[in-house]
Amino acid sequence: MRLAIVSTYPPRPCGIGIFSQDLRSAMLAVDPSVAVDVVSIVRDPVRGDPPEVVSLIRQDVRSDYAAAARLLTSRGTDAVVIEHEYGIFGGECGEFVLSLAEEVEQPLVVTLHTVLSTPSVRQAEVLRALCHRASLVTVFTETARRMVVDARLVPPERIRVLPHGAPSVLLGARSGADVADEHLPRPALERLEGRTVLSTFGLISAGKGLELAISALPAIVAAHPEVLYLIAGQTHPEVVKHEGESYRLCLERLVRDLGLTEHVHFLDRFLTEAELAVLLGSTDLYLTPYRSREQIVSGALTFAVAAGCPVVSTPYYYAEDLLSSGAGVLVPFEDPAALTDAVLDLLDHPDKLEGAGAEARRVGAALVWPSVAAATIGVLNEAVALGPVRTDRIAPGLTFPRVRPDQLLDLVDDVGIIQHADGVVPNRASGYCVDDVARLVIVALRLDHELIDRGYRRMLTAGLAFLQHAWDSSPIGMHNLMGYDRRWIDDAHTGDHLGRTAWALGEVVAALPALPQSASSLRLLQQLVPMLESTHSPRVAAFTVLGLSRLNSETLSEPLEKLLRVSAGRLLTWYRETRTDDWRWFEDTLTYDNARLPQALIVAGHRLDDPELVGVGIEALDWYGEQVKLHSAHVSLVGNRWRRRGESAATTAEGDEQPLEAAALVEALVEAFRATGRGAYASHAVRAFEWFLGRNRLGVAVYDFTSGGCHDGLGSESLNENEGAESTLSFLQALLALNGAGLQSSLPTP
């Protein structure tokens, strides 16, 4: 049997990654006939992945998920295991994992490392959709099983309980058997000699509540001066990325303030199994003062119990389950005094301490990896016998041009992006405009997620600086046009550029992982609210909706949510006032960026859980698709002379077709696919994108494969040879939208 595990994996420091590595090794030891591949979820790809890693998924690149699923099929994989935790997968609440689950052709087993009692609406949607795709779902405890059943995530008959495993080397660690002291640094060992050792290990973050344990120590030390609290482990890498070492420094400061420097030791390293055996073998009492009741599993607590350590813990779900028979003592959350009393009661009564340790050894004997691995293989064999869950699947993603940024990089400078080009040569005399810079911010943000190149983050920051500079705090609006000499050549005013700015800012604020630029972007977005509220332009309203719909509940403040509802409501009103059976549109004229209008209703309805908005947006988009011959041999976009009610492309010369229109159509269809789940919209999005590649009335590629740019228009007989900012950004925006939805397998240029 060939298996595949989809998870984080070493060298990425992550508890779930260590779990997956241990599980794989244990399964191979139990049954050498089993082959186990790994698909590793990474933030920043690095060299040095072990040979069992057959594919990398960049966490925030949705197209990687579908591509990995197709690779597993090509390798003859029999079953796929997804180790699920919301934070290790990209997208809102880890939704990108659904792109992999939808493409997997083999039986799928999902292991839930997090089960929340009160998940957000989106968290519940994502997990329910993932579990629906699974042949079997595994959890670590009976409590987790009850929670999954109560939440109706999956039928009870498809749930299996498999305990968290622990290395066999930990059994008997406290007796000193087969454990060599040299595994820990000499200074650390010297600190342990003659001490009563309390310990906590694992990746450090504020959720571990370590300051509560430190605050409990003064009274403990007063009664037992020999006590040493050993805190072992690195700061969690995601915490370091966003907060640096601020939490660890706070803990160290608290230790100094309480006069505990001789009683607390920090061992700042990721520990091997042998080092953990020494640490836990030297531990008299293990502490887990975690803050969240929602923690449904803990590898650190599993390891401590397997090593026979008595425990004092807060009552998170997993601790309640694992310690219920007497292997430890539970104390209330956020209560250092109760923690003090529990520790002193055990230290003052050696018989109680030994009794808890004996029960820990008894419980821990059933947690070692060989028995857990054997049970896991049994579940996987069962899943193979059941077969995959059959669902409607979209057509496989197509391979389109790789992201080639040459022309984009030529147009971008330290100010923004130059509007026009003479062929591929930037025309500096055309200067800059907010419309294009707002598009640039969106594209740079998506490229920053897809490509390992900090140049796109600098491009994003420069674009945001341009938008900040264009804002006029007086109730007038924003500048739009700037000359190459860096002087504004228009007065501040309202217009499309205001809405496009709101869209770009919303994308930045909503970005995951969170960006340092999000706070200033949110402030500017909030400043734009009064002018955006007063707009009477359908496109400004649509662009505003596209930006605000990205925001989560924390950043969608009451004024911004009101603006979102008002803007979507205006679009709905305009549609109702204009619509007839033969003209299902928002205006009497099809002008430019047309598909953005139904796209806005679709995303607003999806975000606000308003089926009416989604339904009207779908109706308008379907009608618009007919107008541009989406279902014919070639796509025929509305030209730049526009189309009026009662006219048709067959009777009126509409002018050049522009990339702006194609990009809007692609993205609207992608959003229709996301909102409805209908594979037809995914196929239509791919078809619309092919306009750039020759599915147009001239049968020629509008995209320039040599420069990575895009021609400015498709004329009646030939291409516009120029490749300016709007067209090039439109192509990239459409391509990246398909990437983000997992609808094609374009790979980035190395």
C-alpha positions in Angstrom: 0.0 0.0 0.0 1.3 3.4 -1.0 0.2 6.2 1.4 0.7 10.0 1.3 0.6 12.3 4.3 -0.2 16.0 3.7 1.2 18.1 6.5 3.8 20.4 7.7 7.1 18.5 8.0 10.7 19.0 9.2 12.8 21.0 8.7 9.8 23.4 9.3 9.6 23.6 13.2 6.0 22.6 13.9 4.4 20.2 16.3 2.1 18.7 13.6 5.2 18.3 11.4 6.9 16.3 14.1 3.8 14.3 14.6 3.7 13.4 10.9 7.3 12.5 10.8 7.0 10.2 13.9 3.8 8.6 12.5 5.5 7.9 9.1 8.5 6.3 10.8 6.3 4.2 13.1 4.2 2.9 10.2 7.2 1.9 8.3 8.6 0.1 11.3 5.3 -1.7 12.0 4.7 -2.7 8.3 7.8 -2.5 6.0 5.6 -3.3 3.0 3.9 0.2 3.3 5.3 3.1 1.4 4.6 6.5 2.9 5.2 9.7 0.8 5.0 13.2 2.3 3.5 16.4 0.8 5.0 19.2 2.9 3.2 22.5 3.6 5.8 25.2 3.6 5.8 29.0 4.2 9.2 29.6 2.7 10.7 26.8 0.7 14.2 25.9 1.7 16.7 23.3 0.6 17.2 20.2 2.6 13.9 18.4 2.5 14.2 14.7 3.3 13.8 12.2 0.4 10.3 11.1 1.5 9.0 14.6 0.6 7.7 14.2 -2.9 6.1 17.6 -3.3 5.9 21.0 -1.6 2.8 23.1 -1.2 3.5 26.7 -0.6 1.0 27.5 2.1 -0.5 30.7 0.5 -0.5 29.5 -3.2 -3.8 27.8 -3.9 -2.8 26.3 -7.3 -0.1 24.2 -5.5 -2.8 22.2 -3.7 -4.5 21.0 -6.8 -1.1 20.3 -8.4 -0.1 18.1 -5.5 -3.2 16.1 -5.7 -2.6 15.3 -9.3 1.0 14.3 -8.5 -0.2 11.8 -5.9 -2.5 10.2 -8.5 0.4 9.9 -10.9 2.4 8.1 -8.2 -0.2 5.4 -7.8 -1.1 6.5 -4.2 -3.7 4.3 -2.5 -4.8 6.6 0.3 -4.1 10.2 1.3 -4.0 11.5 4.9 -4.5 15.2 5.6 -3.3 16.4 9.0 -5.7 19.2 9.5 -5.2 22.4 11.6 -6.7 25.7 10.4 -3.4 27.6 10.6 -1.2 25.4 8.4 -3.2 25.8 5.2 -3.6 29.0 3.2 -6.7 31.1 2.6 -9.4 32.2 5.0 -9.7 29.6 7.8 -7.4 27.3 5.8 -9.8 27.0 2.9 -7.1 26.3 0.3 -6.9 22.7 1.5 -10.3 22.2 -0.2 -8.6 22.6 -3.6 -6.5 19.5 -2.8 -9.4 17.5 -1.3 -11.5 18.2 -4.4 -8.8 16.9 -6.7 -7.8 13.8 -4.7 -9.0 10.7 -6.5 -8.0 8.3 -3.7 -9.7 7.6 -0.4 -9.1 10.5 1.9 -8.5 10.3 5.7 -8.6 13.5 7.6 -7.0 13.8 11.1 -8.4 16.7 13.1 -5.8 18.4 15.3 -8.3 21.1 16.2 -12.0 20.7 17.0 -13.6 24.0 18.2 -16.7 24.1 20.3 -17.8 27.4 18.8 -16.1 27.8 15.4 -16.7 30.8 13.2 -19.1 30.4 10.3 -16.2 30.1 7.9 -14.3 27.7 10.1 -17.3 25.4 10.2 -17.9 25.7 6.5 -14.3 24.8 5.6 -14.1 21.8 8.1 -17.5 20.5 7.1 -16.6 20.6 3.4 -13.3 18.8 4.1 -14.9 16.1 6.2 -17.6 15.6 3.6 -14.8 14.7 1.2 -13.2 12.2 3.6 -13.8 8.5 3.6 -12.9 8.5 7.3 -12.1 11.1 9.9 -9.9 10.5 12.9 -9.7 12.3 16.2 -7.5 11.9 19.2 -10.1 11.5 22.0 -13.7 10.5 22.8 -14.3 14.2 23.7 -13.2 15.2 20.2 -15.5 12.5 18.7 -18.5 13.8 20.6 -17.8 17.4 19.5 -17.5 16.3 15.8 -20.8 14.4 16.0 -22.6 17.2 17.8 -21.4 19.7 15.2 -22.6 17.3 12.5 -19.3 17.6 10.6 -19.4 13.9 9.6 -21.7 10.9 10.3 -20.7 9.0 13.4 -20.0 5.8 11.5 -17.2 7.5 9.6 -15.3 8.7 12.7 -12.4 6.8 14.3 -10.5 7.5 17.6 -6.7 7.1 17.3 -4.6 8.4 20.2 -1.7 10.7 19.7 1.6 8.7 19.7 4.8 9.1 21.7 8.3 7.8 21.1 9.1 4.5 22.8 12.3 6.0 24.2 10.2 8.0 26.6 8.9 4.9 28.4 11.0 4.5 31.5 12.8 7.9 30.9 12.3 8.8 34.6 14.1 5.6 35.7 17.1 6.6 33.6 16.9 3.5 31.4 18.8 3.9 28.1 19.1 7.6 28.4 22.5 9.3 27.9 23.0 12.6 29.7 25.2 14.0 27.0 22.2 14.7 24.9 21.7 18.0 26.7 24.2 20.8 26.9 26.5 20.6 30.0 25.3 23.9 31.5 21.7 22.7 31.4 22.6 19.4 33.0 24.5 21.1 35.8 21.4 23.3 36.5 19.3 20.1 37.0 21.6 18.4 39.5 20.2 18.4 43.0 17.1 20.3 42.0 13.4 19.5 42.1 12.6 20.1 38.4 9.3 21.5 37.0 9.3 21.7 33.2 7.3 22.7 30.2 8.5 22.1 26.6 7.4 22.9 23.1 7.1 25.8 20.7 6.6 28.9 22.8 3.7 31.3 22.2 1.4 33.4 24.4 -1.2 30.7 24.4 1.0 28.5 26.5 0.4 30.7 29.6 4.0 30.4 30.8 3.8 33.7 32.7 1.1 32.1 34.9 3.5 29.3 35.9 6.2 31.8 36.5 3.9 34.0 38.6 3.1 30.9 40.8 6.7 30.2 41.5 7.6 32.7 44.3 5.4 30.9 46.8 6.6 27.5 45.5 10.2 28.5 45.9 9.6 29.8 49.4 8.6 26.3 50.5 11.0 24.5 48.2 14.1 26.5 47.5 15.6 23.7 45.4 12.8 24.1 42.7 13.9 24.8 39.1 11.4 25.5 36.4 12.9 24.5 33.0 11.2 26.1 29.9 12.5 24.3 26.8 11.8 25.1 23.2 12.1 27.8 20.5 9.5 30.5 20.0 6.9 29.4 17.4 8.2 30.5 14.0 4.9 32.2 13.1 5.1 34.2 16.3 8.7 35.2 15.5 7.6 36.3 12.0 5.0 38.7 13.3 6.0 39.6 16.9 9.7 38.7 17.1 10.8 37.4 20.5 8.6 39.9 22.4 6.8 37.1 24.3 10.0 35.4 25.4 11.6 38.7 26.4 8.4 39.5 28.5 8.8 36.1 30.3 12.5 36.8 31.0 11.7 40.2 32.3 9.0 38.7 34.6 11.6 36.2 35.9 14.0 39.1 36.8 11.2 41.2 38.4 10.2 38.3 40.6 13.8 37.5 41.6 13.6 34.0 40.1 16.7 34.0 37.9 18.2 31.1 39.9 14.9 29.2 39.7 13.9 29.5 36.0 16.0 28.4 33.0 15.2 28.9 29.4 16.5 26.3 27.0 16.0 28.0 23.6 16.2 25.1 21.1 14.1 22.5 19.3 14.7 19.3 21.2 15.3 15.9 19.7 13.7 12.8 21.1 16.8 11.8 23.0 17.0 15.3 24.5 13.4 15.1 25.4 14.0 11.8 27.1 16.7 13.4 29.3 14.5 16.5 30.0 11.4 14.5 31.0 13.5 11.9 32.8 14.8 14.7 35.0 11.4 16.2 35.5 9.6 15.8 38.9 6.4 17.6 37.8 5.3 18.7 34.3 3.3 21.9 33.9 0.9 22.8 31.0 -0.7 26.1 32.1 -2.3 26.6 28.7 -4.9 29.4 28.2 -7.4 27.9 25.7 -9.9 25.3 26.7 -10.3 24.5 23.0 -7.0 22.6 22.7 -8.1 19.1 21.7 -4.7 17.5 21.6 -1.2 18.3 22.8 1.9 16.4 21.7 3.9 17.8 24.6 1.4 16.5 27.2 1.3 13.1 25.5 5.1 12.9 25.6 5.2 13.9 29.3 2.6 11.3 30.3 4.4 8.6 28.2 7.5 9.5 30.2 5.6 8.9 33.4 5.7 12.5 34.6 3.0 13.7 37.1 1.2 16.7 35.7 -0.4 20.0 36.8 -2.5 21.5 34.1 -5.3 23.8 33.2 -8.4 22.0 32.1 -8.2 22.2 28.3 -10.1 19.4 26.6 -7.1 17.1 26.0 -5.8 17.5 29.5 -9.2 16.6 30.9 -9.2 13.4 28.8 -5.6 12.3 29.4 -5.4 13.1 33.1 -8.9 12.0 34.1 -7.7 8.8 35.7 -5.3 10.5 38.1 -2.1 11.1 36.1 -2.3 14.8 37.0 -4.2 17.6 38.7 -6.3 20.2 37.0 -6.4 23.8 38.1 -8.6 26.7 36.8 -7.5 28.9 33.9 -5.7 32.2 34.7 -5.3 31.3 38.4 -1.6 31.3 39.5 -2.7 30.8 43.2 -4.5 27.6 42.3 -1.4 26.4 40.3 0.8 27.2 43.4 -1.5 25.2 45.7 -1.6 22.2 43.4 2.2 22.1 42.9 2.8 22.4 46.6 0.3 19.7 47.5 2.1 17.2 45.3 5.6 18.3 46.3 4.6 18.2 50.0 3.1 14.8 49.7 5.5 12.4 47.9 3.0 9.6 48.0 0.5 11.7 45.9 3.3 12.6 43.5 4.3 9.0 43.1 0.7 7.9 42.6 0.2 10.4 39.8 3.5 9.3 38.2 2.5 5.6 38.4 -0.8 6.4 36.7 1.0 8.4 34.0 3.2 5.4 33.3 0.1 3.2 33.0 -1.7 5.6 30.7 1.5 6.3 28.7 2.2 2.7 28.0 -0.7 2.7 25.5 0.5 5.8 23.7 3.7 4.6 22.2 4.0 4.9 18.4 4.1 1.2 17.5 0.6 0.5 18.8 -0.7 3.9 17.4 0.9 3.2 14.0 -0.6 -0.3 13.8 -4.1 1.1 14.5 -3.5 3.9 12.0 -2.6 1.4 9.2 -5.8 -0.5 10.1 -7.9 2.7 9.6 -6.2 3.4 6.3 -6.9 -0.2 5.1 -10.5 0.4 6.0 -10.6 3.6 4.1 -9.1 1.9 1.0 -11.8 -0.8 1.3 -14.5 1.9 1.5 -13.2 3.8 -1.5 -13.2 7.5 -2.2 -16.2 9.7 -1.5 -17.7 10.5 -4.9 -18.4 14.2 -5.5 -18.9 16.4 -8.6 -15.5 17.4 -9.8 -14.5 20.2 -12.0 -12.3 19.5 -15.1 -8.6 19.2 -14.4 -6.7 22.5 -14.3 -5.0 23.6 -17.5 -1.4 24.7 -17.9 -1.2 28.4 -18.8 1.8 30.7 -19.2 4.1 30.9 -16.2 4.2 34.2 -14.4 6.8 36.2 -16.4 7.3 39.6 -14.8 9.7 41.2 -17.4 7.4 43.8 -18.8 5.9 44.6 -15.4 9.3 45.2 -13.9 10.2 47.5 -16.8 7.1 49.6 -16.2 7.5 49.8 -12.4 9.9 52.3 -10.8 10.3 53.7 -7.3 7.2 55.9 -7.7 4.6 53.5 -9.1 3.9 52.1 -12.5 4.2 54.1 -15.8 0.9 54.2 -17.5 1.8 53.6 -21.2 4.4 52.1 -23.3 5.7 52.5 -26.9 5.8 48.8 -27.8 7.5 47.4 -24.7 9.4 50.5 -23.9 7.9 52.6 -21.0 6.6 56.0 -22.2 7.7 58.2 -19.3 5.8 61.2 -20.6 2.5 59.4 -19.8 3.4 59.5 -16.0 1.4 57.6 -13.4 -2.2 57.2 -12.3 -3.9 55.9 -9.1 -6.1 53.5 -11.2 -3.0 51.6 -12.3 -1.2 51.8 -9.0 -4.2 50.4 -7.2 -4.2 47.5 -9.7 -0.4 47.2 -9.1 -1.0 46.8 -5.4 -3.4 43.9 -5.9 -1.0 42.2 -8.4 2.1 42.7 -6.3 0.3 41.3 -3.2 -0.6 38.1 -5.1 2.8 37.8 -6.7 4.4 38.2 -3.2 2.4 35.2 -2.1 3.3 33.1 -5.2 7.0 34.0 -5.9 10.0 33.9 -3.5 11.2 37.4 -4.3 11.1 40.3 -1.8 11.0 42.7 -4.8 7.2 42.3 -4.9 6.8 43.3 -1.3 8.8 46.5 -2.0 6.6 47.0 -5.1 3.5 46.6 -2.8 4.9 49.1 -0.3 5.7 51.6 -3.0 2.2 51.3 -4.4 0.7 51.9 -1.0 2.9 55.0 -0.5 1.6 56.4 -3.8 -2.0 55.9 -2.8 -1.3 57.5 0.6 0.3 60.5 -1.2 -2.7 60.8 -3.6 -5.2 61.1 -0.7 -6.3 64.7 0.1 -7.7 64.9 3.6 -10.1 67.6 2.6 -13.6 66.4 1.5 -12.6 66.5 -2.1 -11.2 63.1 -3.0 -7.9 61.9 -4.4 -5.5 63.0 -7.1 -5.3 60.5 -9.9 -2.7 61.7 -12.4 0.9 62.4 -11.7 3.5 63.5 -14.2 6.9 61.8 -14.5 8.3 64.9 -12.7 6.3 63.6 -9.6 3.9 66.5 -9.7 0.1 66.0 -9.6 -1.4 67.3 -12.8 -5.1 67.1 -11.6 -7.0 68.4 -8.6 -8.2 65.9 -6.0 -11.6 64.6 -7.1 -13.9 61.5 -6.8 -14.1 58.9 -9.5 -13.2 55.3 -10.3 -9.7 55.7 -8.8 -11.3 56.2 -5.4 -13.1 52.8 -5.6 -10.1 51.0 -7.0 -8.1 52.4 -4.1 -10.7 50.9 -1.7 -10.4 47.6 -3.4 -6.6 47.5 -3.2 -6.6 48.5 0.5 -9.2 45.9 1.3 -7.0 43.2 -0.3 -4.0 44.3 1.8 -5.9 44.5 5.0 -7.4 41.0 4.4 -4.1 39.4 3.4 -3.1 36.2 5.1 -0.6 36.0 6.7 -1.2 39.5 8.0 1.1 42.2 6.5 2.9 45.0 8.4 1.3 47.4 5.9 -2.3 46.4 6.9 -2.7 48.9 9.8 -1.9 52.0 7.7 -4.0 50.6 4.8 -7.0 50.1 7.2 -6.6 53.7 8.4 -6.7 55.1 4.8 -9.6 52.9 4.0 -11.5 54.2 6.9 -10.8 57.8 5.8 -12.3 57.1 2.4 -15.6 56.0 3.9 -17.5 59.4 3.7 -16.7 59.8 0.0 -17.4 56.2 -0.9 -20.8 56.4 0.9 -21.9 59.3 -1.3 -20.9 57.8 -4.7 -23.5 57.4 -7.5 -21.1 55.5 -9.7 -21.9 51.8 -10.2 -18.2 51.0 -10.7 -17.0 52.9 -7.6 -19.7 51.0 -5.7 -18.5 47.7 -7.2 -14.8 48.3 -6.6 -15.6 49.3 -3.0 -17.6 46.1 -2.5 -14.8 44.0 -3.9 -12.4 45.4 -1.3 -14.6 45.4 1.7 -15.9 41.8 1.1 -12.3 40.5 1.7 -12.3 41.7 5.3 -12.8 39.3 8.2 -15.1 40.0 11.1 -12.2 41.6 13.1 -11.4 44.3 10.5 -14.9 44.8 9.1 -15.9 47.4 11.6 -19.4 48.7 11.9 -18.8 51.7 9.5 -17.1 49.5 6.9 -19.9 46.9 7.1 -22.5 49.6 6.7 -20.6 50.9 3.6 -20.4 47.3 2.2 -24.2 46.8 2.6 -25.0 50.3 1.2 -22.8 49.8 -1.8 -24.2 46.4 -2.5 -27.7 47.7 -2.0 -27.2 50.4 -4.5 -26.0 48.0 -7.2 -29.0 45.8 -6.5 -31.3 48.9 -6.8 -29.7 50.0 -10.1 -30.1 46.5 -11.5 -33.8 46.2 -10.5 -34.5 49.7 -12.0 -32.9 48.9 -15.3 -33.5 45.2 -15.8 -35.9 43.9 -18.4 -36.2 40.3 -19.8 -33.9 41.1 -22.7 -31.5 43.5 -20.9 -30.5 42.1 -17.6 -28.0 44.8 -16.6 -27.3 47.7 -14.2 -27.2 50.4 -16.8 -28.6 51.1 -20.3 -25.1 50.7 -21.7 -22.4 48.1 -21.5 -19.3 50.2 -21.0 -16.0 49.1 -19.4 -15.0 46.8 -16.6 -18.5 45.4 -17.0 -18.2 42.1 -15.2 -17.1 43.9 -12.0 -20.7 44.8 -11.4 -22.1 41.2 -11.1 -18.9 40.1 -9.5 -19.5 42.7 -6.7 -23.0 41.4 -6.0 -21.7 37.8 -5.9 -18.9 38.4 -3.5 -21.0 40.7 -1.3 -23.8 38.0 -1.1 -21.2 35.3 -0.3 -19.6 37.5 2.4 -22.9 38.7 3.9 -24.6 35.3 3.6 -27.3 37.0 1.4 -28.6 34.5 -1.3 -30.5 37.3 -3.0 -27.4 39.2 -3.8 -25.6 36.1 -5.1 -28.6 35.1 -7.2 -29.0 38.5 -8.9 -25.2 38.6 -9.5 -25.3 35.2 -11.1 -28.3 36.2 -13.3 -26.5 39.3 -14.5 -23.2 37.4 -15.1 -25.0 34.7 -17.0 -26.7 37.2 -19.3 -23.4 39.1 -19.8 -21.7 35.8 -20.7 -24.2 35.5 -23.5 -23.5 39.0 -24.8 -19.8 38.2 -25.1 -20.3 34.8 -26.7 -18.7 32.9 -23.8 -20.1 29.7 -25.1 -19.1 30.1 -28.7 -15.9 29.2 -30.5 -14.4 32.5 -29.5 -15.0 35.1 -26.8 -16.1 38.5 -28.3 -15.7 41.3 -25.6 -17.6 44.5 -25.6 -15.4 47.0 -27.4 -14.2 50.4 -26.2 -17.0 52.3 -28.1 -19.5 50.4 -25.9 -22.8 48.7 -26.6 -26.2 50.2 -25.9 -29.6 48.7 -25.2 -31.1 47.5 -28.5 -27.7 47.2 -30.2 -25.6 44.2 -30.8 -22.0 43.5 -31.8 -23.3 42.2 -35.1 -24.8 45.5 -36.1 -22.5 48.1 -34.5 -18.8 48.7 -34.7 -17.8 48.6 -31.0 -14.1 49.4 -31.2 -11.1 47.6 -29.8 -11.5 44.8 -27.3 -9.4 45.4 -24.2 -7.7 43.2 -21.7 -9.5 45.1 -18.9 -12.7 43.4 -20.0 -11.3 39.9 -20.2 -9.7 40.2 -16.7 -13.0 41.4 -15.2 -14.9 38.5 -16.8 -12.4 35.9 -15.6 -12.5 37.1 -12.0 -16.3 37.4 -12.0 -16.5 33.8 -13.1 -14.0 32.7 -10.5 -16.1 34.3 -7.8 -19.3 32.6 -9.2 -17.5 29.3 -8.9 -16.5 30.0 -5.3 -19.9 31.2 -4.3 -21.9 28.4 -5.9 -19.4 25.5 -6.2 -20.6 24.8 -9.8 -17.9 23.4 -11.9 -19.4 25.1 -15.0 -18.2 28.5 -13.8 -14.7 27.2 -13.3 -14.7 26.0 -16.9 -16.1 29.3 -18.1 -13.4 31.2 -16.2 -10.7 29.2 -18.0 -12.5 29.8 -21.3 -12.6 33.5 -20.7 -8.9 33.6 -19.9 -8.1 31.9 -23.1 -9.2 35.2 -24.9 -5.7 36.4 -23.9 -4.2 33.3 -25.7 -6.1 33.3 -28.9 -9.7 32.4 -28.2 -10.8 35.7 -29.8 -12.1 36.8 -33.1 -8.7 37.3 -34.7 -7.3 34.0 -33.3 -4.1 35.7 -32.1 -2.5 35.8 -28.7 -3.0 39.2 -26.9 -0.5 38.1 -24.3 3.1 38.5 -25.3 5.0 35.3 -24.4 8.4 37.0 -25.0 8.0 39.9 -22.6 5.3 38.7 -20.2 3.3 41.8 -21.0 0.0 42.2 -22.7 -1.0 44.2 -25.8 -3.3 47.1 -25.1 -6.1 46.0 -27.4 -7.5 43.8 -30.1 -8.4 45.9 -33.1 -10.6 45.0 -36.0 -7.7 43.5 -38.0 -4.6 43.5 -35.8 -3.2 44.0 -32.3 -2.3 47.2 -30.6 1.5 46.8 -30.4 1.9 48.7 -27.1 2.0 46.9 -23.8 1.1 49.4 -21.1 0.3 49.1 -17.4 -3.5 48.5 -17.5 -3.3 45.7 -20.0 -0.3 44.0 -18.4 -1.8 44.2 -15.0 -5.1 42.9 -16.2 -3.5 39.8 -17.7 -1.6 39.1 -14.4 -4.7 39.8 -12.3 -6.6 37.2 -14.4 -3.8 34.6 -14.3 -3.3 35.0 -10.6 -7.1 34.7 -10.0 -7.1 31.3 -11.7 -4.0 30.4 -9.6 -5.8 31.5 -6.5 -8.8 29.3 -7.2 -6.7 26.3 -8.2 -8.1 26.3 -11.7 -4.9 25.9 -13.6 -1.4 24.6 -13.1 0.8 27.5 -14.0 4.0 27.4 -12.1 6.0 30.5 -11.1 9.3 31.3 -12.8 12.1 30.2 -10.4 
